[in-house]
Every structure is written in C-alpha cells, then in structure tokens.
Amino acid sequence: VQLQASGGGSVQTGGSLRLSCAASGSIFSINTMGWYRQVPGKERELVASITNRDVVDYADSVKGRFTIAVDSAKNTVYLQMNMLKPEDTAVYYCNLLSTVRLTEYVYWGQGTLVTVSS
C-alpha cells in the first residue's frame, strides 16, 4: 500500500489549504484514515481521523477550523484547513489503518510541509 500526499504549501495567517492523500496498492479493508503532523523536536500528533463508519476525531487545537473527509471510491482522504495559524506549521503525514485476518497494518505517507506565516 502506498500513500501519496499533496497540497502542502505556504500561506499567511488566516489562509486555507487543502491536503489530499491517495492510497493505492493492495487495499483489502480500511479501518481508519487520518492526518498527523510533526514539528522538529516534538512527537508526531494526531490532527484528524475518520473511520470506515465516518466517525471523526479532531485534535482540540484544530476543532472548528479543520475538516477531514474521505472519498471511499478513490481511497483518498482530504484535510481542509481553514483559519490557519503559525502554530499549524508542521510536516503533515497521512495515515491508513487496515486490518487483514485480525492483523493490523499501519501505513504512512511521505509527508507534506505546511508553513503558516504571521
């Protein structure tokens, strides 16, 4: 399974970006797709996730500003980021959890950089 992320870039405070992550390869079942982010010196943190039953979860810091959505037909997850703040600056990674025969597999995309300037 390969995850290809895109959509990162540089914006000013208050701007918007939309991240996309397309999954390809031998995908048998997807439990959850999501987005994490990481800044140097800190652990990778969950930004948002969505399950195969459309249950969503957001980090408190992005609630009301970010929206996660999935196109199941395309195996693609999106992250719409509005009202961006400098503290949102990070490398964003997409993530996929899949369960095959009771074994859970975790896949990561290559990361896409989001820079928010004040």
N, C-alpha and C positions, 0 to 999 in steps of 0.2 A: 504494500500500500504506500502510495506517495501522496504527500500533501503539498500543494503549490499555493503559497500565499502571495497576495499582491495588494496594492492600494496604499501602501505607506507613503509618507512624504513629509513636507514641512508646511506648517500653517501657522497663522498668528492666533493668539488667544481669542477664543470665541468662534473659531472656524470649525469646519467639519471635514471629516474624511470617512471613506467607506472602505473597509478591508474585506477582501474575499479570500476564500481558501477552498480550492477544489481538490477532492480526494479521487484518486484513480488507482487502478490495480484490482487485485482480488479482494473485493469487499463483500463479505458474506452477511454481516449484520453490524449495524452501527448502534451503539447504545447512547453515546453522547458525543457531541462536537462542541468545541469551545475555543476560547481565546485566553491566553495568558500573556503576561508582559514581564519584562525584566529590565532593570537598570543596573549598571555596574556596581558591584559590591553588595547587591541585595538578592534575595531569593526570588525565584520566579513566582508570580502570584496570579491567581485566577482573576480574570476580568469578567467573563461571562460564559455561560454554558447553556446548552439546550439538549434535552434528551429526545429519544425517539418517540416520546409521548408529548413532546412540546412543553415539557416542564423547564422553565428557565430559572437561572440563578445569576445574580449580579453581585459584584463587589460593591460594598456600601459607597465607595468613592465615585462610582460611575452611575449609580441608580438615578434615573431621570434624565440622563444625558446620552447613554449608550443603549443601543438596541441590537440584540442578536436575532438572527433569523436563519432558516435553513431551507434550501431547495432540495428536497429529497430526491427528486428525479435527476438532478445534476450532481448529487453528493457534494454540494457546495454550502459552506456556511459563511454568513456575512456578519460584519460588525459595523453598524452605523454609529459613528462617533460625532456627537454634536457638542457645542459649547465647550470645546477643548480648552484645557488649562495647561500651563507649563509642566505641572506635575504629572500630566499624562504622557510626557516624553519618555519613551522606552522602546525596546525592541518587542514587537508583538509576535507571538507564536500561536499558530492554530494547533489544535489537539483533537485527536479522534480516539475514542474508546470502543473497542469491538470485542465481543465475546463469541468464541468459537469452541464448541464442545466443552463448555464450562471453563475455558481458559481465557483470561482477559488479556487483550493486546492493547498497547498504547503506542500511538504514532504521533510524531511531531512534524510540523512544517519547518521551513528553513528560517523563519523569522523575517519580519519586515519592520523597518525603522520608522517610527513616528516622532517627529520633532515639533514641539509647540513653543513658539517664541512669544515673549511678553511685549 
